[in-house]
Amino acid sequence: MPAPVVLPRLSWGSARSPRRALMIHGLGSNGALMWRFGTALAEAGWYAQAVDLRGHGTAPRVLDYSIAAYAADLAETCPARGGSWDLVIGHSLGGSTATVVAASDPSWTKQLVLIDPAIHLLPHDRQTVRNSQEQSFADPTREAVRAEHPHWHEHDVELKAQSAQQVSRWAVEQTSEQNSPWDVRDAAARLTTPTHVIGADPKVYSIFTGELAAEVLAANPRITMSIVPGSGHSPHRDKPEATIAALHLALRER
């Protein structure tokens, strides 16, 4: 098993709350970009923490950027009081990695919410992701992010630019190179943790849709799914109110 690193954390809510959530960002992002979920959970009485993944934000730089290595780091996380997370939310890369950890250790979290997770990336999706990352590196400024996403909240514009400046470009490139094929469908099929996918709108852009989504849902009845209309790969930035509503509904239905 890959050697883990200790991941930096940001927190929302009261540390005295009995309900603890872990939030995991996607490729090229950072923990701060999970602020929508952190704010919503804190307002609902949760204590929510977001990590910077290895090679991202202020997390340690390493050589191994396999999904197994990302998972090794997350497997070491636990609430300050010990025990299981009550909820883990993972976006994109964070979703695939959380799936691997939860499948390997069902006690890691009591509930899993995946935001347009990178369960299986086909060549077209891999190239789309690569192009998006190259664009971010080419001009990692607020002005470039604002031009690309004029409807995003100013926090998301600021933090997306910051994350592109913080992340190791080599780490992003190696995450693609070291995970070929990129496929955690077997882990998704083994999940025993109640899991809900908040999907992006395929009419905009989604990496968890169509035959892939149908296959994963059919293979495991513990996985359910909803879609945020009008949102792209980052529903929490494109359609935050609808995404948070979907999260609260998933938590109520558990």
Secondary structure as UniProt FT lines:
FT   STRAND          9..12
FT   TURN            15..16
FT   STRAND          20..24
FT   TURN            27..28
FT   HELIX           31..34
FT   HELIX           35..43
FT   TURN            44..45
FT   STRAND          47..51
FT   TURN            54..55
FT   TURN            57..58
FT   HELIX           67..75
FT   TURN            80..81
FT   STRAND          87..91
FT   HELIX           93..104
FT   TURN            106..107
FT   STRAND          112..115
FT   STRAND          120..121
FT   HELIX           123..138
FT   HELIX           142..148
FT   TURN            150..151
FT   HELIX           154..166
FT   HELIX           169..177
FT   STRAND          182..183
FT   HELIX           185..190
FT   STRAND          195..199
FT   TURN            202..204
FT   HELIX           210..219
FT   TURN            221..222
FT   STRAND          223..227
FT   TURN            229..230
FT   HELIX           235..238
FT   HELIX           240..253
//
